[in-house]
């Protein structure tokens, strides 16, 4: 299992519920239900991110897939601890070590925003403070002591051929907490 892949926009349809004790995720059934394990959908080794109504619950690595509705996660350490029920999810092949790094969680207590983006060659936002090279890019935004927006970028994995679907496009103005 690789530490990262080249897909940042893997098909993520349906909603899920997390059982913290069993470290399992149950997807919904039906025509718009989850498709875990199907080609182009969540696979073992991918990272699953949970949100609901704009609330971020955290990330986990998929360790096993039983069927289209059931998967196992390796740890709940990257999750908030709050109940996750009928939540939306996204799936990515972002670098797995970012899950254990608290600076890459969506809400940081120090007021900074840090995100990891898969940036394809054709999605580099040139001519802005967010200009970067292709690969898995860590972006931190913060306000300096004068109230000016600052942007730090770090290419975590330099590579081409990342498939992002450009949804969302690597932003000129990333979302804030």
ZIQUISUL-V388821 format. One record per run of one state. SS is the DSSP state (alpha for helix, beta for strand, coil for the rest). FROM is the first residue (numbers start at 1). TO is the last residue. If there is no record, write none. Layout:
BEGIN
ss:SS from:FROM to:TO
ss:SS from:FROM to:TO
END
This chain:
BEGIN
ss:coil from:1 to:6
ss:beta from:7 to:7
ss:coil from:8 to:9
ss:beta from:10 to:11
ss:coil from:12 to:15
ss:beta from:16 to:19
ss:coil from:20 to:23
ss:beta from:24 to:27
ss:coil from:28 to:40
ss:beta from:41 to:41
ss:coil from:42 to:46
ss:beta from:47 to:52
ss:coil from:53 to:54
ss:beta from:55 to:67
ss:coil from:68 to:69
ss:beta from:70 to:73
ss:coil from:74 to:78
ss:beta from:79 to:79
ss:coil from:80 to:86
ss:beta from:87 to:92
ss:coil from:93 to:96
ss:alpha from:97 to:100
ss:coil from:101 to:101
ss:alpha from:102 to:104
ss:coil from:105 to:112
ss:beta from:113 to:119
ss:coil from:120 to:120
ss:alpha from:121 to:123
ss:coil from:124 to:134
ss:beta from:135 to:143
ss:coil from:144 to:148
ss:beta from:149 to:158
ss:coil from:159 to:162
ss:beta from:163 to:163
ss:coil from:164 to:177
END
